[in-house]
Amino acid sequence: MLNAGQKSPSFVLKDAFGNKHSLDQYLGKKVILYFYPKDNTPGCTTQACSFRNAYDEFRKKGVVILGVSLDDEASHKKFIEKHQLPFTLLADVDAVVPKQYGVYTQKQMYGRKYLGIERTTFLIDEVGIIMEIYPKASPSKNVNEILNVL
């Protein structure tokens, strides 16, 4: 896992519409980079809709929101359309970026162990330095935690 004060790892991923996004293209703006387990699951939907509901407030503060999961572009597109999400979701089916950020971990459900994303949010400043990390981010409280810092 990375720490606050460190340079955030650079990456290039595609969004739901096949457009490439690089963290470097957002230099000069604060970035909320949030990692979540899966599109259209209860916690992930709660978190995404919380970001959607506060989107204008973040935009007024010049903050970009990027969500990352292991879902593919088609899944992200359906998730965006179903919940009218105004921000970018990035597809990383190979878990390259979650591994870089230390959020691809062993999980357990119903006694079965597997690798997956631990819900974590990074607040990154205008020059690419991690300002805050929210490990095991609460789907319903994460947005307010970030707004309190901003």
Residue frames as qw, qx, qy, qz and C-alpha x, y, z in Angstrom:
[[0.000, 0.888, 0.460, 0.000, 0.00, 0.00, 0.00],
 [0.365, 0.507, -0.028, 0.781, 1.16, 3.50, -0.74],
 [0.349, -0.543, -0.480, 0.594, 1.32, 6.31, 1.81],
 [0.097, 0.971, 0.219, -0.001, 0.18, 9.92, 1.88],
 [0.239, -0.845, 0.331, 0.345, 3.00, 12.18, 0.70],
 [0.548, -0.129, 0.701, 0.438, 4.18, 9.73, -1.97],
 [0.281, 0.341, -0.459, -0.771, 4.02, 10.33, -5.70],
 [0.788, 0.220, 0.425, -0.388, 1.03, 8.49, -7.15],
 [0.482, -0.082, 0.759, 0.430, 1.93, 5.83, -9.74],
 [0.357, 0.413, -0.295, -0.784, 1.20, 6.84, -13.31],
 [0.467, 0.184, 0.864, 0.029, -1.07, 4.74, -15.50],
 [0.357, 0.195, -0.397, -0.823, -3.06, 4.62, -18.71],
 [0.284, 0.244, 0.913, -0.159, -6.45, 2.87, -18.77],
 [0.137, -0.258, -0.593, -0.751, -9.50, 2.92, -21.03],
 [0.376, 0.070, 0.427, -0.819, -12.87, 4.23, -19.95],
 [0.571, 0.316, 0.698, -0.296, -16.32, 2.81, -20.70],
 [0.592, 0.748, 0.122, -0.272, -16.22, 4.29, -24.20],
 [0.881, 0.248, 0.126, 0.381, -12.72, 3.13, -25.17],
 [0.191, 0.904, -0.168, 0.345, -10.98, 6.49, -24.52],
 [0.733, 0.004, -0.425, 0.532, -7.56, 6.33, -22.89],
 [0.320, -0.911, 0.015, -0.260, -6.98, 8.20, -19.64],
 [0.650, 0.194, -0.447, 0.583, -3.63, 8.88, -18.04],
 [0.464, -0.724, -0.360, 0.363, -3.24, 10.17, -14.51],
 [0.435, -0.205, 0.127, 0.868, -0.69, 12.62, -15.94],
 [0.065, 0.478, 0.492, 0.725, -3.36, 14.30, -18.09],
 [0.393, -0.797, -0.426, -0.167, -5.00, 15.51, -14.87],
 [0.528, -0.183, -0.240, 0.794, -1.94, 17.31, -13.50],
 [0.024, -0.215, -0.060, -0.974, -3.07, 20.75, -12.33],
 [0.641, -0.374, -0.188, -0.643, -6.26, 19.33, -10.81],
 [0.403, -0.285, 0.774, -0.396, -6.99, 17.35, -7.70],
 [0.592, 0.079, -0.693, -0.404, -8.04, 13.78, -8.44],
 [0.701, -0.224, 0.527, -0.425, -10.21, 11.37, -6.50],
 [0.484, 0.294, -0.789, -0.237, -9.01, 7.93, -7.59],
 [0.647, -0.237, 0.517, -0.508, -11.30, 5.36, -6.10],
 [0.276, 0.191, -0.923, -0.187, -10.95, 1.61, -6.42],
 [0.684, -0.063, 0.343, -0.641, -14.07, -0.49, -6.01],
 [0.483, -0.138, 0.865, 0.022, -14.76, -4.24, -6.31],
 [0.225, 0.247, 0.866, 0.372, -17.55, -4.59, -8.89],
 [0.262, -0.084, -0.266, -0.924, -20.10, -2.69, -10.96],
 [0.624, -0.254, -0.367, -0.642, -23.76, -2.96, -9.96],
 [0.544, -0.243, -0.747, 0.294, -23.20, -4.49, -6.52],
 [0.334, -0.837, -0.432, -0.028, -24.87, -2.89, -3.49],
 [0.508, -0.661, -0.023, 0.552, -21.83, -1.21, -1.87],
 [0.412, -0.040, 0.414, 0.811, -20.29, -0.14, -5.15],
 [0.026, 0.652, 0.558, 0.513, -23.58, 1.31, -6.35],
 [0.382, -0.850, -0.311, 0.185, -24.00, 3.22, -3.07],
 [0.499, -0.484, 0.161, 0.701, -20.50, 4.66, -3.39],
 [0.305, 0.215, 0.527, 0.764, -20.85, 5.58, -7.08],
 [0.100, -0.765, -0.535, -0.343, -24.22, 7.24, -6.49],
 [0.444, -0.777, -0.181, 0.408, -22.76, 9.20, -3.57],
 [0.404, -0.253, 0.330, 0.815, -20.04, 10.53, -5.87],
 [0.126, 0.488, 0.623, 0.597, -22.72, 11.25, -8.50],
 [0.241, -0.843, -0.480, -0.029, -24.83, 13.20, -5.99],
 [0.399, -0.789, 0.028, 0.466, -21.84, 15.33, -4.93],
 [0.687, 0.285, 0.350, 0.569, -20.40, 15.64, -8.43],
 [0.174, 0.870, 0.180, 0.424, -21.24, 19.34, -8.89],
 [0.490, -0.863, 0.117, 0.033, -19.64, 20.18, -5.57],
 [0.761, -0.262, 0.366, 0.466, -16.43, 18.37, -6.56],
 [0.545, 0.545, 0.355, 0.529, -16.47, 19.95, -10.02],
 [0.067, -0.969, -0.080, -0.225, -16.78, 23.46, -8.50],
 [0.572, -0.738, 0.315, 0.172, -13.66, 22.68, -6.46],
 [0.393, 0.721, -0.533, -0.204, -11.84, 21.58, -9.64],
 [0.461, -0.327, 0.819, -0.101, -11.69, 17.93, -8.58],
 [0.595, 0.263, -0.613, -0.449, -11.75, 15.05, -11.09],
 [0.736, -0.208, 0.547, -0.339, -13.32, 11.72, -10.09],
 [0.523, 0.379, -0.716, -0.265, -11.94, 8.48, -11.54],
 [0.818, -0.243, 0.405, -0.328, -13.29, 5.07, -10.53],
 [0.343, 0.469, -0.796, -0.169, -11.32, 1.88, -11.20],
 [0.804, -0.155, 0.485, -0.306, -12.47, -1.74, -11.04],
 [0.341, -0.227, 0.857, 0.313, -11.69, -5.04, -12.71],
 [0.586, 0.560, 0.541, -0.225, -14.86, -4.81, -14.81],
 [0.468, 0.162, 0.526, 0.692, -14.56, -4.39, -18.57],
 [0.031, 0.055, -0.164, -0.984, -15.61, -1.38, -20.64],
 [0.378, -0.337, -0.657, -0.559, -19.06, -2.83, -21.49],
 [0.469, -0.508, -0.671, 0.267, -19.85, -3.40, -17.81],
 [0.231, -0.318, -0.206, 0.896, -18.80, 0.15, -16.96],
 [0.145, -0.127, -0.412, -0.891, -20.95, 1.54, -19.76],
 [0.458, -0.477, -0.698, -0.275, -24.04, -0.27, -18.41],
 [0.457, -0.469, -0.518, 0.551, -23.25, 0.88, -14.84],
 [0.129, -0.153, 0.029, 0.979, -22.86, 4.50, -15.97],
 [0.281, -0.240, -0.522, -0.769, -26.07, 4.45, -17.98],
 [0.484, -0.473, -0.735, -0.036, -28.13, 2.68, -15.30],
 [0.453, -0.635, -0.413, 0.470, -27.12, 5.12, -12.55],
 [0.241, 0.920, 0.139, 0.277, -26.45, 8.25, -14.65],
 [0.675, -0.524, 0.040, 0.518, -22.87, 8.56, -13.44],
 [0.332, 0.943, 0.004, -0.006, -21.27, 11.80, -14.69],
 [0.237, -0.786, 0.557, 0.129, -17.66, 10.82, -13.97],
 [0.570, 0.507, -0.623, -0.174, -15.15, 8.46, -15.56],
 [0.867, -0.291, 0.389, -0.109, -14.91, 4.75, -14.78],
 [0.271, 0.661, -0.675, -0.186, -11.73, 3.01, -15.91],
 [0.984, 0.014, -0.055, -0.166, -11.46, -0.66, -16.85],
 [0.042, 0.660, -0.744, 0.095, -8.51, -2.69, -15.56],
 [0.947, -0.044, -0.136, -0.287, -9.36, -6.35, -16.13],
 [0.780, 0.257, -0.463, 0.335, -5.72, -7.34, -15.52],
 [0.620, -0.754, -0.187, 0.116, -5.53, -5.51, -12.15],
 [0.636, 0.335, -0.135, 0.682, -2.35, -3.67, -13.15],
 [0.036, -0.622, 0.124, -0.772, -3.24, -0.37, -11.47],
 [0.741, -0.597, -0.041, -0.305, -4.82, -1.89, -8.32],
 [0.903, -0.116, -0.153, 0.385, -1.57, -3.84, -7.88],
 [0.408, 0.471, -0.136, 0.771, 0.48, -0.61, -8.31],
 [0.286, -0.605, 0.102, -0.736, -1.60, 1.06, -5.62],
 [0.102, 0.177, -0.875, 0.438, -1.53, -1.94, -3.28],
 [0.565, 0.012, 0.321, -0.760, -5.29, -2.49, -3.24],
 [0.793, 0.155, -0.491, -0.325, -5.40, -5.86, -5.02],
 [0.216, -0.433, 0.764, -0.428, -5.52, -8.21, -2.07],
 [0.279, -0.132, -0.950, -0.046, -6.65, -11.60, -0.89],
 [0.500, -0.202, 0.136, -0.831, -10.28, -11.51, 0.16],
 [0.035, -0.083, -0.990, 0.109, -12.66, -14.07, 1.59],
 [0.563, -0.027, 0.006, -0.826, -16.37, -14.59, 1.10],
 [0.916, -0.064, 0.000, -0.396, -18.40, -17.56, 2.31],
 [0.813, -0.377, 0.428, 0.120, -15.17, -19.34, 3.24],
 [0.791, 0.436, 0.234, 0.360, -13.74, -18.99, -0.27],
 [0.351, -0.668, 0.182, 0.631, -10.49, -17.06, -0.72],
 [0.601, 0.612, 0.361, 0.366, -9.86, -15.03, -3.86],
 [0.372, -0.181, 0.053, 0.909, -7.95, -12.00, -5.11],
 [0.111, 0.790, 0.526, 0.295, -9.84, -8.76, -5.60],
 [0.155, 0.535, -0.080, 0.827, -9.92, -5.03, -5.02],
 [0.326, -0.506, -0.596, 0.532, -10.13, -3.70, -1.48],
 [0.072, 0.887, 0.359, 0.282, -12.35, -0.61, -1.65],
 [0.525, -0.445, -0.063, 0.723, -9.87, 2.25, -1.26],
 [0.288, 0.914, 0.228, 0.175, -9.90, 5.91, -2.25],
 [0.588, -0.163, 0.020, 0.792, -6.90, 8.13, -2.94],
 [0.125, 0.970, 0.175, -0.113, -7.06, 11.92, -2.97],
 [0.706, 0.058, 0.200, 0.677, -4.25, 13.17, -5.20],
 [0.069, -0.783, -0.092, 0.611, -3.10, 16.79, -5.40],
 [0.500, 0.829, -0.007, -0.253, -2.41, 18.93, -8.46],
 [0.182, 0.733, -0.643, -0.126, 1.19, 17.71, -8.84],
 [0.787, 0.149, -0.577, -0.158, 0.43, 14.00, -8.40],
 [0.117, 0.265, -0.792, 0.537, 1.20, 13.60, -4.70],
 [0.484, -0.453, -0.739, -0.121, -1.15, 11.47, -2.61],
 [0.193, -0.518, 0.225, -0.803, -2.82, 13.78, -0.08],
 [0.600, -0.213, 0.523, -0.567, -5.09, 11.31, 1.68],
 [0.356, 0.063, -0.901, -0.239, -5.84, 7.59, 1.56],
 [0.666, -0.166, 0.273, -0.673, -9.14, 6.10, 2.66],
 [0.183, 0.162, -0.966, -0.083, -8.55, 2.34, 3.12],
 [0.072, -0.384, -0.914, 0.104, -11.65, 0.17, 3.37],
 [0.141, -0.049, -0.045, -0.988, -13.63, 3.25, 2.37],
 [0.299, 0.399, 0.748, -0.440, -17.22, 3.33, 3.53],
 [0.210, 0.402, 0.678, 0.578, -19.54, 3.44, 0.49],
 [0.128, -0.838, -0.504, -0.167, -21.91, 5.82, 2.26],
 [0.407, -0.854, -0.075, 0.315, -19.40, 8.02, 4.15],
 [0.691, -0.020, 0.261, 0.673, -16.41, 8.32, 1.77],
 [0.246, 0.693, 0.310, 0.603, -17.72, 11.36, -0.11],
 [0.348, -0.913, -0.107, -0.184, -18.24, 13.40, 3.09],
 [0.759, -0.466, 0.121, 0.438, -14.80, 12.39, 4.38],
 [0.567, 0.231, 0.300, 0.731, -13.23, 13.78, 1.20],
 [0.019, 0.813, 0.286, 0.508, -15.35, 16.94, 1.17],
 [0.560, -0.818, -0.083, 0.103, -14.28, 17.64, 4.77],
 [0.694, -0.266, 0.224, 0.630, -10.62, 17.53, 3.69],
 [0.371, 0.443, 0.385, 0.719, -11.21, 19.74, 0.67]]
